Amino acid sequence: MPRPPRLWVVDDDPELRSMLASYLGEQGYHVRTLADGAQLQARLDGALGGERPDLLVLDLMLPGDDGLTLLRRLRDRGDDLPVVMLTARGDAVDRIIGLEQGADDYLAKPFLPRELTARIQAVLRRRAAAPGGGAPRAEAEPVVFGACQFDPAARTLLRDGAPVTITSGEFALLAAFVEHPHRPLSRERLIELARGPGSDTDSRSMDVQVSRLRRLIEPDPGRPRYVQTVWGYGYVFVPDGQPRRS
């Protein structure tokens, strides 16, 4: 039998931690709850490879270092641990900043536990699957563009021969572009391909994800060559770096 996915829930509200531990445990997850960033850091520093979580549920408002600081610290050290952010309010600024720092998804409080379960399942699916919900094709060939080599089957991105840390959301977005070269994709279509049908991701959040991806693959993210904007519509992947064909 495969082991249940490991979730770590970091929140300073003891009642919420207890409720989520009980509910998510009933859904088949192995749950550990932590009260703040210091406990998270200590656990991560002491965790062996097989003890690390498969996903982190991280509250934005924490005593000491807040969730954004903790998330930024993870990404700065090259840790691609999937993260679902919890925000105390549905503020678009909080959501966008979280995505810019590398969160895989977000959920505003108050929320129904089954909403969080759906987000967790979606992120874990993206982690293990290619866009559209299927497993990465074993025969998929690596794609080379500029200084980058992207291997969908191996789930790796190299730049100048060096591995690049890529989150599950960034991987899914790049895989969607790679599977549709030279084809303009609307924001709505990208959301469907990269995040799955029925996702409530909005266009602004997709723009943030594209901006993060450009920072990984573009020589000059301010003047993108490979992921080009189609004004008033969406984006197009041009692997040879040439201007988009009309």
WOLIN-V143213 format. One record per pair of residues at least 12 apart in sequence whose ideal C-beta (glycine too) atoms are under 10 Angstrom apart, sorted by the first residue. I is the first residue (numbers start at 0). GAP is how many residues later the second one is. D is the distance in whole Angstrom. If there is no record, write none. Layout:
{{I	GAP	D} {I	GAP	D}}
This chain:
{{2	27	7} {2	47	9} {2	51	9} {3	20	10} {3	21	9} {3	23	9} {3	24	5} {3	25	6} {3	26	5} {3	27	9} {3	50	9} {4	19	10} {4	22	10} {4	23	8} {4	24	5} {4	25	7} {4	26	10} {4	48	8} {4	49	4} {4	50	7} {4	115	8} {4	116	9} {4	119	6} {4	122	10} {5	23	7} {5	24	5} {5	25	8} {5	26	7} {5	41	10} {5	44	9} {5	45	8} {5	46	7} {5	47	5} {5	48	5} {5	49	8} {5	50	10} {6	13	9} {6	14	9} {6	17	6} {6	18	9} {6	20	10} {6	22	5} {6	23	7} {6	24	5} {6	25	7} {6	26	9} {6	46	6} {6	47	7} {6	48	5} {6	49	8} {6	50	6} {6	75	10} {6	77	9} {6	109	10} {6	113	7} {6	117	9} {7	22	10} {7	23	8} {7	24	5} {7	25	8} {7	26	6} {7	31	10} {7	32	7} {7	35	7} {7	36	9} {7	39	9} {7	44	9} {7	45	4} {7	46	9} {7	47	8} {7	48	5} {7	49	7} {7	50	8} {7	73	9} {7	75	10} {8	12	7} {8	15	8} {8	20	10} {8	22	6} {8	23	7} {8	24	5} {8	25	7} {8	26	10} {8	44	9} {8	46	10} {8	47	8} {8	48	4} {8	49	8} {8	50	8} {8	75	10} {8	77	9} {8	107	9} {9	22	9} {9	23	8} {9	24	5} {9	25	8} {9	26	7} {9	27	7} {9	29	8} {9	30	5} {9	33	9} {9	46	7} {9	47	7} {9	48	5} {9	49	6} {9	52	7} {9	57	7} {9	60	8} {9	73	10} {9	76	9} {10	22	7} {10	23	8} {10	24	7} {10	25	9} {10	46	8} {10	47	8} {10	48	4} {10	49	10} {10	50	9} {10	51	8} {10	56	9} {10	75	7} {10	98	10} {11	22	9} {11	23	6} {11	24	6} {11	25	10} {11	47	7} {11	49	8} {11	50	6} {11	51	6} {11	52	9} {12	22	9} {12	46	8} {12	48	10} {12	73	10} {12	96	9} {13	19	9} {13	21	7} {15	17	9} {15	43	8} {15	70	9} {15	93	8} {15	94	10} {15	97	10} {16	14	9} {16	15	10} {16	16	4} {16	17	8} {16	18	7} {16	40	10} {16	42	10} {17	15	8} {18	94	7} {19	13	7} {19	37	7} {19	66	10} {19	93	7} {19	96	7} {19	97	10} {20	12	5} {21	91	9} {22	89	10} {22	90	4} {22	91	8} {22	93	8} {22	94	8} {23	33	8} {23	89	8} {23	92	8} {23	93	7} {23	96	8} {25	87	9} {25	91	10} {26	86	9} {26	87	9} {26	89	10} {26	90	6} {26	93	9} {26	94	9} {27	89	10} {28	24	10} {28	25	9} {28	26	9} {28	88	9} {28	91	8} {28	92	10} {28	95	10} {29	23	9} {29	24	9} {30	22	9} {30	26	9} {31	19	10} {31	21	7} {32	24	9} {33	22	9} {33	23	10} {33	24	10} {33	28	10} {34	24	10} {34	27	8} {34	28	8} {35	23	9} {35	26	5} {35	27	5} {35	28	6} {35	29	8} {35	30	10} {35	34	9} {36	21	9} {36	22	10} {36	25	6} {36	26	8} {36	27	5} {36	28	4} {36	29	8} {36	30	8} {36	32	7} {36	33	5} {36	36	9} {37	24	10} {37	25	9} {37	26	6} {37	27	8} {37	32	10} {38	25	10} {39	13	10} {39	16	8} {39	18	8} {39	22	9} {39	25	9} {39	27	10} {39	30	6} {39	33	10} {39	34	9} {40	23	10} {40	24	8} {40	29	8} {40	32	8} {40	33	10} {43	12	9} {43	26	10} {43	29	10} {43	30	8} {43	33	10} {43	35	8} {43	37	8} {51	27	9} {51	29	7} {52	28	7} {52	29	9} {52	30	10} {53	27	8} {53	28	7} {53	66	9} {53	69	9} {53	70	7} {53	73	8} {53	74	10} {54	26	7} {54	27	5} {54	28	7} {54	29	7} {54	49	8} {54	50	10} {54	64	10} {54	65	6} {54	66	10} {54	68	6} {54	69	6} {54	72	8} {54	113	9} {55	14	9} {55	15	9} {55	18	8} {55	23	10} {55	25	6} {55	26	7} {55	27	5} {55	28	7} {55	29	9} {55	47	10} {55	48	9} {56	25	10} {56	26	8} {56	27	5} {56	28	8} {56	29	7} {56	48	10} {56	50	9} {56	59	7} {56	62	9} {56	63	7} {57	12	6} {57	13	6} {57	16	9} {57	23	10} {57	25	5} {57	26	7} {57	27	6} {57	28	7} {57	40	9} {57	45	8} {57	48	10} {58	26	8} {58	27	5} {58	28	8} {58	29	8} {58	50	8} {59	25	6} {59	26	6} {59	27	5} {59	28	7} {59	29	9} {59	31	9} {59	34	6} {59	35	10} {59	37	9} {59	38	7} {59	43	10} {59	46	9} {59	48	10} {59	49	9} {60	25	9} {60	26	8} {60	27	5} {60	28	9} {60	33	9} {60	48	9} {61	24	10} {66	16	9} {66	18	6} {66	19	8} {66	20	8} {66	27	9} {66	31	8} {66	34	9} {66	36	9} {67	17	8} {67	26	8} {67	29	6} {67	30	7} {67	32	9} {67	33	6} {67	35	9} {68	32	9} {69	13	9} {69	31	10} {70	12	6} {70	14	7} {70	26	10} {70	27	7} {70	29	10} {70	30	5} {70	31	6} {70	32	6} {71	25	10} {71	28	10} {71	29	5} {71	30	8} {72	28	10} {73	27	9} {73	28	7} {73	91	10} {74	26	6} {74	27	4} {74	28	9} {74	90	7} {74	92	8} {74	137	10} {75	25	10} {75	26	9} {75	89	10} {76	88	9} {77	85	9} {77	86	9} {77	87	4} {78	23	9} {78	86	7} {78	88	10} {79	22	8} {79	24	9} {79	47	9} {79	75	10} {79	84	10} {79	85	5} {79	86	6} {79	87	5} {79	88	7} {79	90	9} {79	91	9} {80	21	10} {80	23	9} {80	86	9} {80	87	10} {81	20	10} {81	21	9} {81	22	5} {81	23	8} {81	38	9} {81	41	5} {81	42	7} {81	44	8} {81	45	6} {81	85	7} {81	86	5} {81	87	9} {82	15	8} {82	18	9} {82	19	7} {82	20	5} {82	21	6} {82	22	8} {82	23	9} {82	40	8} {82	84	8} {82	85	10} {82	86	10} {83	14	10} {83	19	7} {83	20	6} {83	21	5} {83	22	7} {83	23	6} {83	32	7} {83	35	5} {83	36	6} {83	38	9} {83	39	6} {83	40	10} {84	12	9} {84	13	4} {84	14	9} {84	16	9} {84	17	10} {84	18	4} {84	19	9} {84	20	7} {84	21	4} {84	22	7} {84	23	9} {84	34	10} {85	12	10} {85	20	8} {85	21	6} {85	22	8} {85	23	6} {85	25	8} {85	30	8} {85	33	10} {86	16	10} {86	19	6} {86	20	7} {86	21	5} {86	22	7} {86	24	10} {87	20	8} {87	21	5} {87	22	9} {88	19	6} {88	20	7} {89	16	9} {89	17	9} {89	18	4} {89	19	9} {89	21	10} {90	17	8} {91	110	8} {91	112	7} {91	113	9} {93	12	8} {93	14	8} {94	12	10} {94	13	8} {94	106	10} {94	107	9} {94	109	8} {94	110	7} {94	113	9} {95	106	10} {95	108	6} {95	109	7} {95	111	9} {95	112	5} {95	115	10} {96	111	9} {97	107	10} {97	110	9} {98	68	10} {98	70	8} {98	102	9} {98	105	9} {98	106	6} {98	107	9} {98	108	10} {98	109	4} {98	110	6} {98	112	9} {98	113	7} {99	108	6} {99	109	9} {99	111	7} {99	112	7} {99	115	10} {100	107	10} {100	111	9} {101	63	9} {101	64	10} {101	65	5} {101	67	8} {101	68	8} {101	110	7} {102	20	10} {102	64	8} {102	66	8} {102	105	10} {103	15	9} {103	16	10} {103	18	9} {103	19	5} {103	20	10} {103	22	7} {103	23	8} {103	63	6} {103	64	5} {103	65	5} {103	66	9} {103	68	9} {103	91	10} {103	105	10} {104	13	10} {104	14	5} {104	15	8} {104	17	7} {104	18	5} {104	21	9} {104	63	9} {104	64	8} {104	90	8} {104	94	9} {104	95	10} {104	96	8} {104	100	9} {105	13	8} {105	95	10} {105	99	8} {106	12	6} {106	13	10} {114	85	10} {117	80	9} {117	81	10} {117	82	10} {118	80	10} {118	81	10} {120	75	10} {121	46	10} {121	73	7} {121	74	6} {121	76	9} {121	77	7} {121	79	10} {122	44	9} {122	45	6} {122	46	8} {122	49	10} {122	72	9} {123	44	8} {124	43	9} {124	47	9} {124	70	10} {124	71	7} {125	41	9} {125	42	5} {125	43	7} {125	45	7} {125	46	5} {125	47	10} {125	49	10} {125	68	8} {125	69	7} {125	70	8} {126	28	9} {126	40	9} {126	41	4} {126	42	10} {126	44	8} {126	45	9} {127	27	9} {127	40	9} {128	39	10} {128	43	8} {128	46	10} {128	67	9} {129	22	6} {129	23	9} {129	25	9} {129	41	9} {129	42	8} {129	45	5} {129	46	9} {129	48	10} {129	49	8} {129	63	10} {130	21	9} {130	40	9} {130	41	5} {130	42	8} {130	43	9} {130	44	5} {130	45	4} {130	46	9} {130	47	9} {130	48	7} {130	49	10} {130	59	9} {130	61	9} {130	62	4} {130	63	5} {130	64	8} {130	65	8} {131	40	9} {131	43	9} {131	44	8} {131	47	8} {131	60	8} {131	61	6} {131	62	9} {131	64	8} {131	65	9} {132	63	7} {132	64	8} {134	18	9} {135	15	9} {135	16	5} {135	17	5} {135	18	8} {135	19	7} {135	35	10} {135	39	8} {136	15	7} {136	16	7} {136	42	10} {137	15	6} {138	14	8} {139	12	5} {139	13	5} {139	14	9} {139	35	9} {139	38	9} {139	39	9} {140	12	8} {141	12	8} {141	14	8} {141	15	10} {141	16	9} {141	36	10} {142	31	9} {142	32	10} {142	34	9} {142	35	5} {142	36	10} {142	38	8} {142	94	9} {142	96	6} {143	14	9} {143	95	8} {144	33	9} {144	36	9} {144	72	8} {144	80	9} {144	81	6} {144	92	8} {144	93	8} {144	94	4} {144	95	7} {144	96	7} {145	13	9} {145	14	10} {145	71	7} {145	72	8} {145	73	7} {145	79	7} {145	80	7} {145	93	9} {145	94	9} {145	95	6} {146	12	5} {146	13	5} {146	14	8} {146	15	10} {146	70	8} {146	71	10} {146	72	7} {147	12	8} {147	16	8} {147	26	9} {147	68	8} {147	69	5} {147	70	9} {147	71	10} {147	78	8} {147	91	9} {148	12	8} {148	15	10} {149	14	9} {149	16	9} {149	21	9} {149	24	6} {149	25	8} {149	27	9} {149	28	6} {149	66	10} {149	67	8} {149	89	10} {150	27	10} {151	19	8} {151	22	8} {151	23	5} {151	26	7} {151	27	8} {154	13	9} {154	16	6} {154	20	9} {155	15	9} {156	13	8} {156	14	8} {156	17	7} {156	56	10} {156	59	7} {156	60	8} {158	57	7} {158	58	7} {158	60	10} {163	52	6} {163	53	8} {164	51	9} {165	46	10} {165	47	9} {165	50	7} {165	51	10} {166	42	9} {166	45	8} {166	46	10} {166	49	10} {167	26	10} {168	25	7} {168	26	8} {168	32	9} {168	36	10} {168	39	10} {168	40	6} {168	43	8} {168	44	9} {169	24	9} {169	39	7} {169	40	10} {169	42	6} {169	43	5} {169	45	10} {169	46	7} {169	47	9} {170	23	9} {170	42	9} {171	18	10} {171	21	8} {171	22	4} {171	23	7} {171	24	9} {171	37	9} {172	17	7} {172	18	10} {172	20	8} {172	21	4} {172	22	9} {172	33	8} {172	36	5} {172	37	7} {172	39	9} {172	40	6} {172	54	9} {172	62	9} {172	64	10} {173	20	9} {173	35	10} {173	39	6} {173	42	8} {173	43	7} {173	52	10} {173	53	9} {173	63	8} {174	18	8} {174	19	8} {175	13	9} {175	14	6} {175	15	10} {175	16	9} {175	17	4} {175	18	5} {175	19	9} {175	59	10} {175	61	9} {176	13	8} {176	16	9} {176	17	9} {176	33	9} {176	36	8} {176	40	10} {176	49	8} {176	50	6} {176	58	7} {176	59	8} {176	60	4} {176	61	9} {176	62	9} {177	59	7} {177	61	8} {178	14	8} {178	58	9} {179	13	8} {179	56	8} {179	57	7} {180	45	10} {180	55	8} {180	56	5} {180	57	7} {180	58	5} {180	59	9} {181	54	7} {181	55	7} {181	56	6} {181	57	8} {181	58	9} {181	60	10} {181	62	8} {181	63	7} {182	53	7} {182	54	8} {183	44	9} {183	45	10} {183	46	5} {183	49	6} {183	50	6} {183	51	7} {183	52	5} {183	53	9} {183	60	8} {184	45	8} {184	48	8} {184	49	5} {184	50	6} {184	51	7} {184	52	8} {185	17	9} {185	20	10} {185	44	8} {185	46	10} {185	47	6} {185	48	4} {185	49	9} {186	14	9} {186	15	9} {186	16	4} {186	17	9} {186	18	9} {186	19	5} {186	20	7} {186	23	9} {186	43	10} {186	46	8} {186	47	5} {186	48	8} {187	13	10} {187	14	10} {187	15	8} {187	18	9} {187	46	8} {188	44	10} {188	45	7} {188	46	10} {189	13	9} {189	16	6} {189	17	10} {189	19	8} {189	20	8} {189	44	6} {189	45	7} {190	12	8} {190	14	8} {190	15	6} {190	18	9} {190	43	10} {193	12	8} {193	15	8} {193	16	10} {193	19	10} {194	14	9} {202	31	9} {205	28	8} {205	29	9} {206	22	9} {206	27	10} {206	28	9} {209	14	9} {209	17	6} {209	19	9} {209	24	9} {209	25	6} {210	13	10} {210	16	10} {212	13	9} {212	14	6} {212	22	10} {213	12	8} {213	13	6} {213	14	10} {213	21	10} {216	20	10} {217	23	9} {218	22	9} {223	14	9} {223	17	9} {224	13	7} {224	14	10} {224	15	9} {224	16	4} {224	17	8} {224	18	9} {225	12	6} {225	13	7} {225	14	9} {225	15	6} {225	16	10} {227	13	9} {227	14	10} {227	15	8} {227	16	5} {228	15	9} {229	14	7}}
